[in-house]
Amino acid sequence: MNEQRIREYLQDIARQEIADNMTLWENMKAELTPPRRARTTRSMSLVLASLFMMLAAAAAFAVARFQVFDPGIEGAMAADLVTELGISQTIADVTLMLDWAYADANRIAIGYSLTPPERLQGAPMDQSVMLTDDAGSFTMDGIGGGGGSGDLSEAQYIASYGVTFFDDAPEVLHMRLEMTLGFLPEVETPMAEGGGVVTGSGGGFGYGGGSSSAEEATPAPGIRLPMGSVSGEQVGPFVFEFDLPFIPALELTPTQTVEANGVTMTLERMSVTPSMTVVDLCFDLPTPDDWMPDVTLTAGETEAFLAGWGMQDLPVPGETRRCGTATFYAPYLLEPTTFTITAAALETSMDFTADRAQRFEEVLRAQGIAVDVTDAGGEGFNYSIVGAPDGVDVGRAVEEAFDVFKEKFAGPWTFTVAIP
């Protein structure tokens, strides 16, 4: 990417009167030449492909509970980098509309609306997704999916997928989306209000790793997410074809090294796009345990929390240093700014022993929250919240109480990078 040409072009835009129906990307794409981006294999242990649900304004409580804050997509929208679609299809009285879509070198996101018939309103929903382009330009970086539903007659969703593009991605992606919906039998989730019961479990909170070995099988191009176990009504497939501009990444190699508490950490590489930033970090291991950084990224004035972490190689006995890839949904508006990456501490994966489970109970009991631990056998952990006083944020309290299951090694390690 020619940084000087970007600056000059942004200055030209600022001096001109831009029509309301023009987008920043349409103005800039003729001036930007996508860099040759080597295909990489990044094994992400957290789900990078997640399905975000935003319910309509008529249900403010549901919005507050389910909406996922995504400053990266918000930044792309603010910069008019998303493509408005407005195409729909109706099958078996279920209408699915693609509202908008977005693609950059690090992820693809799609906003869509769902209008089910009355008989399916309020039913939990699952889905299968196949998203490809006719050039086979990308593969999914990590696995996963998710979903949600509400009691409204219409709901809006954002599907977001971490991707890796092959070399020489086209400027315009000719996309094809196939989605099948599965409406599940409704299952009630009890709430802890005034002595109600909430059940929970642990074991899926750790951060695993993967291998970037050349011996790995090359994944098939595109995104393919199968539906889970569905015993309810299936509707589809809904099939859409549309064109989507591709926004390349700004690739940086800061190679900054910081020492804290006798441990060094190095920021090796950054891949910056308007909606998402991927960074490679290497650090000394304080002990032979399974450590990962508790890290955040501040883009200008916006703080973006860790969305995914994966080791670049499988752990081996006796290793003293580890390298991994961290992902942040951080906004980059294609103009000079400063990114600050802060690893406040290193932390281990969770260890659900009986002693730690007792500390978990004690932490919650100190806040007046009654908890019944039903399983704490090292690998798994199950509990029930059986009572809580009014005004206590039970979810936040439980989240903080889970810290007792892991060890921490204090930092901080802070890196400041000028983004052109």
C-alpha positions in Angstrom: 0.0 0.0 0.0 1.4 3.4 -1.0 1.1 5.4 2.2 1.9 8.8 0.6 -0.7 8.3 -2.1 -3.3 7.5 0.6 -2.5 10.7 2.5 -2.6 12.8 -0.7 -5.9 11.3 -1.7 -7.5 11.8 1.7 -6.4 15.5 1.5 -8.0 15.8 -1.9 -11.3 14.4 -0.6 -11.2 16.9 2.3 -11.0 19.7 -0.2 -13.8 18.5 -2.4 -17.5 18.5 -1.9 -18.6 14.9 -1.8 -22.1 13.9 -2.9 -24.3 12.2 -0.3 -24.7 9.0 -2.3 -20.9 8.5 -2.7 -18.9 6.2 -0.4 -15.3 6.6 0.8 -14.4 3.2 -0.7 -15.8 4.1 -4.1 -13.6 7.2 -4.1 -10.5 5.4 -2.9 -10.5 2.0 -4.6 -9.1 3.4 -7.9 -6.1 4.8 -6.0 -5.3 1.8 -3.8 -3.4 -1.2 -5.2 -3.9 -4.3 -3.1 -0.6 -5.5 -1.8 0.6 -9.0 -2.4 -0.4 -10.7 0.8 1.2 -14.0 1.5 -1.2 -16.7 2.6 -0.8 -17.5 6.2 -2.1 -20.1 8.5 -3.3 -18.8 11.8 -4.8 -21.2 14.2 -7.3 -19.3 16.4 -8.6 -21.1 19.4 -11.3 -18.6 20.1 -14.2 -18.5 17.7 -13.5 -15.7 15.1 -16.6 -16.5 13.2 -19.4 -15.3 15.5 -23.0 -14.5 14.9 -24.1 -11.2 16.6 -27.8 -10.5 17.3 -29.2 -7.0 17.6 -32.9 -7.0 18.4 -35.2 -4.1 17.3 -35.6 -1.0 19.4 -39.0 -2.2 20.7 -37.2 -4.6 23.0 -34.6 -2.5 24.7 -33.8 -5.1 27.4 -33.1 -7.7 24.7 -30.8 -5.3 22.9 -28.8 -4.6 26.0 -28.5 -8.3 26.8 -27.6 -9.7 23.3 -25.9 -6.9 21.3 -22.2 -7.3 20.9 -20.1 -4.1 20.8 -18.0 -4.2 17.6 -16.1 -1.0 17.1 -14.5 -2.4 14.0 -17.7 -2.8 12.1 -19.0 0.5 13.6 -15.9 2.2 12.2 -16.3 0.7 8.8 -19.9 1.9 8.8 -18.9 5.4 9.9 -16.5 5.5 7.0 -19.1 4.3 4.5 -17.1 1.2 3.7 -20.0 -1.3 3.9 -22.0 -2.2 0.8 -25.7 -1.8 1.0 -27.6 -4.8 -0.5 -31.3 -4.8 0.3 -32.0 -8.2 -1.3 -34.4 -10.7 0.1 -35.9 -14.1 -0.4 -38.9 -15.8 1.2 -39.3 -19.5 1.8 -42.1 -21.2 3.8 -43.3 -17.8 5.0 -39.8 -16.9 6.4 -38.2 -13.8 4.8 -34.4 -13.4 5.0 -33.0 -10.0 3.8 -29.4 -9.2 3.3 -29.1 -5.6 4.4 -25.4 -5.0 3.9 -22.0 -6.7 3.6 -18.3 -5.9 4.1 -15.0 -7.6 3.2 -11.4 -6.7 4.1 -8.3 -8.8 4.2 -9.0 -10.0 7.8 -12.7 -10.6 7.9 -16.1 -10.7 6.1 -19.2 -9.4 7.8 -22.9 -9.6 6.7 -25.9 -7.8 8.2 -29.2 -9.5 7.6 -32.8 -9.3 8.8 -35.1 -12.2 9.6 -38.9 -12.1 9.5 -40.4 -15.5 10.6 -44.1 -16.3 10.6 -46.0 -16.1 13.9 -45.7 -19.9 14.6 -41.9 -19.5 14.7 -41.6 -16.2 16.5 -39.6 -16.7 19.8 -38.2 -20.1 18.7 -34.4 -20.5 19.2 -32.6 -20.6 15.8 -29.7 -22.5 14.4 -28.2 -22.1 10.9 -25.9 -23.6 8.3 -23.8 -21.2 6.2 -21.8 -21.6 3.0 -20.1 -18.4 1.8 -17.8 -18.5 -1.2 -16.6 -16.3 -4.1 -16.2 -17.4 -7.7 -12.4 -17.0 -7.6 -11.9 -19.1 -4.4 -10.1 -16.1 -2.9 -10.3 -16.9 0.8 -10.4 -19.5 3.5 -12.0 -19.3 7.0 -9.5 -18.5 9.7 -10.7 -20.5 12.7 -14.1 -22.2 13.1 -17.3 -21.4 14.8 -20.7 -19.8 14.6 -23.6 -18.9 16.8 -26.9 -17.4 16.8 -29.9 -16.1 18.8 -33.5 -15.2 18.5 -36.1 -13.1 20.3 -39.8 -12.8 20.7 -40.1 -10.2 18.0 -41.6 -10.5 14.6 -38.3 -9.2 13.1 -34.7 -9.4 14.2 -31.4 -8.1 12.8 -28.2 -10.1 12.8 -24.5 -9.6 12.0 -22.5 -12.6 10.9 -18.8 -12.0 11.2 -16.1 -14.4 10.0 -12.3 -14.2 10.3 -10.7 -15.0 7.0 -7.4 -15.4 5.2 -7.1 -14.3 1.6 -4.8 -15.9 -1.0 -2.4 -13.8 -3.0 -3.8 -11.4 -5.6 -7.3 -11.2 -4.3 -9.6 -9.4 -6.8 -10.7 -5.9 -6.2 -14.3 -7.0 -6.4 -15.5 -10.3 -4.9 -18.3 -12.1 -6.6 -20.0 -13.7 -3.6 -22.5 -16.5 -3.1 -24.2 -17.1 0.2 -26.3 -20.2 1.0 -28.0 -20.3 4.4 -30.4 -22.8 5.9 -32.3 -21.9 9.1 -33.3 -24.4 11.8 -35.9 -23.4 14.3 -35.5 -25.3 17.5 -37.9 -26.3 20.3 -37.9 -23.5 22.8 -35.9 -24.0 25.9 -36.4 -21.8 28.9 -33.4 -20.3 30.6 -34.0 -19.5 34.3 -32.9 -16.1 35.6 -31.4 -15.2 39.0 -33.8 -12.5 40.0 -35.1 -12.7 43.6 -33.8 -16.2 44.3 -34.3 -17.7 40.8 -31.8 -20.3 39.5 -29.1 -19.9 36.9 -27.0 -22.8 35.9 -23.5 -22.5 34.3 -20.4 -24.5 33.5 -16.7 -24.1 32.8 -14.2 -25.8 30.7 -14.7 -23.9 27.5 -13.0 -20.8 28.7 -9.4 -21.8 28.0 -7.4 -20.9 24.9 -6.1 -23.8 23.0 -3.6 -23.8 20.2 -2.9 -25.1 16.8 -0.1 -25.8 14.4 1.1 -23.8 11.5 3.0 -26.7 10.1 3.3 -26.9 6.3 2.0 -30.5 6.6 -1.5 -29.2 7.5 -4.1 -29.9 4.9 -5.1 -26.9 2.9 -8.6 -25.9 3.8 -11.3 -25.6 1.1 -11.9 -22.0 -0.1 -14.8 -20.2 1.4 -16.7 -20.5 4.7 -18.6 -23.6 5.5 -20.4 -23.9 8.9 -22.7 -26.9 9.3 -25.9 -26.7 11.4 -25.8 -28.2 14.8 -28.2 -30.9 16.0 -31.6 -29.7 14.9 -34.8 -31.5 15.7 -37.1 -28.7 14.7 -38.2 -27.1 11.5 -35.6 -26.4 8.8 -36.2 -23.7 6.2 -34.0 -23.1 3.1 -31.5 -22.9 1.6 -31.7 -19.2 1.0 -29.3 -18.4 -1.9 -28.0 -14.9 -2.6 -25.3 -13.7 -5.1 -23.8 -10.2 -4.8 -20.6 -8.2 -5.5 -18.4 -6.9 -2.7 -15.4 -4.6 -2.8 -12.3 -6.1 -1.2 -10.2 -3.8 1.1 -6.6 -4.8 1.5 -4.6 -4.8 4.7 -1.9 -2.5 5.8 1.0 -4.8 6.8 3.5 -3.6 9.4 6.5 -5.1 11.2 7.1 -2.9 14.3 9.5 -5.5 15.9 9.2 -3.7 19.3 10.5 -5.5 22.4 9.4 -4.5 26.0 10.6 -6.0 29.3 8.4 -6.1 32.4 8.9 -8.1 35.6 11.9 -9.9 34.1 9.9 -11.1 31.1 10.3 -9.8 27.5 7.6 -9.6 24.9 8.0 -8.6 21.3 5.4 -7.2 18.9 6.5 -8.9 15.6 3.8 -8.0 13.1 0.5 -6.2 12.5 -2.1 -6.6 9.8 -4.5 -3.6 10.0 -7.8 -3.3 8.2 -10.7 -0.9 8.8 -12.6 -3.5 10.8 -10.0 -5.7 12.4 -6.4 -5.8 13.4 -4.3 -9.0 13.8 -1.0 -8.9 15.7 1.7 -11.4 16.3 3.2 -11.4 19.8 6.1 -13.5 21.2 7.0 -13.6 24.9 9.0 -15.5 27.5 7.2 -18.1 29.6 7.5 -17.2 33.3 7.0 -20.9 34.2 6.4 -24.1 32.1 2.6 -23.5 32.5 0.2 -22.7 29.6 0.4 -18.8 29.5 -1.3 -16.3 27.2 -1.5 -12.5 27.3 -4.4 -10.5 28.8 -4.1 -7.9 26.1 -6.1 -4.9 24.7 -5.7 -2.6 21.8 -6.5 1.1 21.8 -7.1 2.6 18.4 -7.1 6.3 18.8 -9.7 6.9 21.5 -11.4 3.5 21.0 -10.5 0.5 23.2 -10.9 -2.9 21.6 -10.7 -6.0 23.7 -9.2 -9.3 22.7 -11.5 -11.2 20.2 -9.2 -14.2 19.6 -5.9 -15.7 20.5 -4.1 -18.7 19.0 -0.6 -20.2 19.4 1.4 -20.3 16.2 2.9 -23.7 17.1 1.8 -26.5 19.3 3.4 -26.4 22.8 6.4 -28.7 23.3 8.0 -29.8 26.6 10.8 -27.5 27.8 9.9 -24.5 25.7 10.8 -21.1 27.2 9.2 -18.7 24.7 5.8 -18.7 22.9 4.4 -16.9 19.9 0.8 -16.3 19.2 -1.7 -14.3 17.1 -4.1 -11.9 18.8 -7.2 -10.5 17.0 -9.0 -7.2 17.8 -12.1 -5.7 16.4 -10.5 -2.3 16.2 -11.5 0.6 13.8 -9.0 2.0 11.3 -10.5 4.9 9.2 -7.7 4.8 6.6 -6.1 7.9 8.0 -3.0 8.4 10.3 -3.6 7.3 13.9 -1.9 5.7 16.8 -2.5 2.1 18.1 -1.5 1.2 21.6 -1.3 -2.5 22.5 -1.1 -3.3 26.2 -0.6 -6.7 27.7 -1.6 -6.1 31.4 -0.6 -9.6 32.5 0.0 -13.1 31.4 -2.5 -15.7 32.6 -2.8 -19.4 32.5 -5.7 -21.5 31.2 -8.3 -22.4 33.8 -7.8 -25.2 36.3 -11.1 -26.4 37.8 -9.9 -28.0 41.1 -12.0 -28.4 44.2 -9.9 -25.9 46.1 -10.4 -23.3 43.4 -14.1 -24.1 43.2 -14.4 -23.3 46.9 -12.7 -20.0 46.4 -15.2 -19.3 43.6 -18.0 -19.9 46.0 -16.4 -17.6 48.6 -15.9 -14.7 46.2 -19.6 -14.8 45.2 -20.8 -15.4 48.7 -19.0 -12.2 49.8 -21.4 -10.3 47.4 -24.5 -12.0 48.8 -24.7 -14.5 45.8 -25.6 -18.0 46.8 -24.0 -20.7 44.5 -24.2 -24.4 44.4 -21.2 -26.1 42.8 -22.2 -29.5 41.4 -19.0 -30.5 39.7 -15.3 -29.5 40.0 -13.1 -32.3 38.8 -10.2 -30.6 37.2 -11.4 -30.6 33.6 -15.0 -29.5 34.0 -17.0 -27.2 36.2 -20.7 -26.9 36.8 -22.6 -24.6 39.2 -26.0 -23.1 39.9 -26.7 -19.6 41.2 -29.6 -20.1 43.6 -30.0 -16.6 45.0 -28.8 -13.1 44.7 -29.7 -9.7 46.3 -31.5 -7.0 44.2 -29.2 -4.7 42.3 -26.3 -7.1 42.0 -24.9 -7.7 38.5 -24.7 -11.5 38.7 -23.2 -11.9 35.3 -20.3 -9.6 36.0 -19.8 -11.0 39.4 -19.5 -14.6 38.0 -17.2 -13.4 35.3 -14.8 -11.9 37.8 -15.1 -14.9 40.1 -13.8 -17.1 37.3 -10.4 -15.5 37.8 -9.8 -17.8 40.8 -9.3 -20.7 38.3 -6.2 -19.2 36.7 -2.8 -17.8 37.6 -1.6 -14.4 36.6 1.8 -12.9 36.0 1.9 -9.1 36.2 3.1 -6.9 33.4 2.4 -4.5 31.8 4.0 -4.7 28.3 2.9 -1.7 26.2 3.6 -1.1 22.5 2.8 2.2 20.7 2.7 2.1 16.9 2.1 4.9 14.5 -0.4 3.8 11.8 -0.1 5.7 8.5 
